[in-house]
Amino acid sequence: MKLEGKVALVTGGGGAMGGAQCRLFAQEGAAVCVTDLFLDKAQAVADDIESAGGKAIAVRLEVQSAAEWAEAVARTEAELGPISILCNNAGANFRVSFDDQTEEQYRLIVESMLLGSFLGIKAAVPSMRKAGGGVIMNLGSLSSIRPGAGSPGYAVGKTGLVGLTRSAAASYAKENIRCVLVSPGHVDTPFIRANNPYSPNDASTSIDNPENYERRLRGTPLGRLQTAEDIAKTVLFVVSDDAEMITGSMITVDGGAAL
């Protein structure tokens, strides 16, 4: 029970990686506020946690809205208690070339990642002060390490999280608040498999296409794509007292893909 007595707020909690974090946190004793832009997805994860004997609530959250962040934090405090863990998973991507990426696409990608995480930190830190400290996890990617051609918004968003993480870590360390960036590699989730409004895929991008799957697999030296549960285990370490001297750092969970 590494998180017994803790309260976690997780964005993108209705998705694969966010949902895996929520379920694992609850198994380890945390009460969890599952947030997502799509309330039905968040509610499904919260129901799973409650059915397994854990404690969770579901809240709709548009991470680009400071007002919705304030409401989510207030409801979490009212129903679960002060927040001690914040996981910023929410993001988007449009896998098109630099030439083809529109201003609208660019803004959605960058603002869901960078603005959303910034607003989340601003909203959660006062609650963490009430809790006596806390941990913020920002979700990076391989693009945080080596952004390539294509989807400039994604490259900017994920590399920008390096700076945001370090800034938050330096700003709040004396208040016992840590901030860590976890950067996954090729994770087999609907984000790169399904066709979603926030992450469109077709045969040219989806890993449902065997050629795309094999390309990502060949780029992973340890021989398999990561799972949402792989990432959740690392995030659990980050937000637990086992990592109490880690802040401002990036932990890469990529099967060696960044080598």
N, C-alpha and C positions, 0 to 999 in steps of 0.2 A: 504493500500500500504506500507507494512512494509519494503520492499526492494527497494523502488523507488530510481532510480539513481545508483543502485548497479550492478556490473557485476559478474556473477557466472560462474565457470568452473566446470562441473560435469562429473566425470568418471563413466563408466558403465551407461551412460545416456540413452542408448537404451534399458536397462533392466527395469524390473518392478519397483524396488525401486528407481533407478536413474532417470527413466522417470517420476515417480510421483514427485520427487523433482524438476526436471526441469519445469514441468507444473505448480506446485504450486508457485515456485519462480517467474515465468513469470507473473502469475496472481497477484502476490504481487508487480510487478513493475520492477523486475530485467531483465536485458538482459542476455541471457544464451548461453554459449558455451556448446553444447551437444556433449560429446566425447564418443566414444565406439570403441572397436576393430573391430566391424562390422559396417561399415559406413552406410549401408542401414538402420539399426536399429536407429542409431543416427539421420539420416536424417528424418525418419518418425516422431520422436518426435519433431524435429525442425519445421517440416511442420505443425504439430498439433498446436504448439505454434504460429506460424505466422498466421495460419488460424483463430486463436482466437484473433488476434490483438496484440500479443506480439512480442518480438524481440528475434531471436535465430539464431545461425549458428550451423552447424554440422561439426565435425572434427573427422577423424579416429585417434585413439591414442592407441598405444601399450604401456601400462604404464611401462613396464620394460625397455623402451628405453629413455635415457636422451635426445637424439637428437629429438625424436618425442615429448617429453614434451616441449622442447624449441620451436619447430615449433608451437605447439598448443597454447602456451602462446603468442607467437609473433602474431599469427593470431587473437587471441582474443583481444589483445591490439589494433591491427590495425583496426579491424572491430567494436569492441564494447567499448573498453577503458580498463584502468587498472583493474586488477582483485581484487575484494574485498571479494569474497567467493570461497573457494575450497572445493569440496566434493569428498572424495576418497572412492568410492563404489566398484571399480573393485576387483574381487577376483575369486577364483576357489575352487573346492573341488572334491576329489575322495574318495567316502565313502567305503573304504576298511580297513581291519585290519592293525595293525602295521606291521605284518609279510608280508602282501601282498602289502603294498604301495611301489612303486618303487622310485628310486632316481629321475627319471624324473618327476613323479607325485608330489613328495615332493617339488622339486625345483619350479615347476610351481605354486603350491599353495602358498608357502612362498614368492616367488619373486613377484607374482602378487599383494599380499597384502602388504608385508613389504617393499620390494624394490620399488614397484610402488608408494606407499604412500610417502616414503622418497624422491624419485625423484620428485614427484609432489610438495611436500612442498618446496624443494630446488628451483624448477622452478618458483613457484608462489609467494614466499615471495618477491623477488625484485619488482614484479608488485604490490603487496600489499603495499609496501613502497611508490610507486608512488601514490597509492590511499589514502594514509594517514592512513592505517590500514586494517585489514581484519579478517576473521574467517576461520579456517580450520576444517572441520568435517571429522573424520575418522570413518569408519563403522566397528564396532565390532560385537559381537554375544554372545549367551549364552556361547560359548567356551571361551570368554574373562573372564568369571566369574568362570566357573567350567568345564574346559576341561576334557573330559572323554576318555575312551578307543576308539581306532579306529581313522583313519585318523590323524596321528600325525602331518602332515603338517598343517592341518586346526587348530589344537590346538595351534601349535607354532605361526602361522600367527596371529591368533586372540588375543592370550595373548601378543604377541610381540607388537601389536598396543597399548596396555596400556602404555608400556614404551615409544614408539615413540610419543604418544600423550602428555605425561607428559614432555618429553624432549623438544618437539617443544613449548609447552606452556611456559615452563621456559625460553627458549631461546629467545622468541620474545615478551614477555609480555610488556616490556618497549617500544616496537615499536607499541603498540596498535594492536597487532595481537594475537588472541586467538586460542586455539586448543582444541577441545572437541571430545570425543569418544561417539558415539551413538550405543548401543548394542541392536539389536532386538532379539526377541524370535523366535517362530515358525511363520514365515511369509508365507502366501499362495502365492507363486510366482513360475514361471517356474524353479527357481533355485532348488527347491525341488520337483517339479512336473514333469517337462519335461526332456527329454534326450538330454542334450547339450554337446558339446565337452569340455567345461570348467567345467561342472557339470553333469557328466553322472548319469542317474537314470534308474533303472529297477524295476520290481515288488517288489524286496526286499527293495528298498529305497524310491521309489516315493510315494507321498501322493495321487496319483491316486489309489493306493491300499488302500481300506477302512481301513484295519487293521493298516497301517502306519498312516493314517490320524487320526484315533481314538486314537492311542497311543500318538500322539503329542497333540491332543485335551485334553486328560485326564491329560496331564502334564501342562496344562494351567489353573490355578485356576479361572481366570475371564471368562472362558467358551467359548472362541472362539479363532481361530488363528488370528494373526495380518494380516492386509492388508498393501500393499505398501503405501497406503495413510496415514495409522496410523503412519508409520515411517516418512513420509514426513512432517507431521504436527510437529513432534518433532524436526526434522532437521530445519524446518523454525524457530521455537523458538530459537534454538541454534545459528543460523546465524544472527538473528535479534538483534536489540538493546535491546530487552526485556531480553536478556541473557548477557548483557554487562559485568557482574561481574562473569561470569562462564568461567573458563579456566582450563585445565588439568584434568577435571573431566570426569567420565563416567555416562551417563544417560541411564538407561535400560528401554526398551519398550517391555515388554515380557508377559504382562497379568499375571504376578506372577510366570512364569515358573521357575525362578531361586530360588524361595523360598524353 
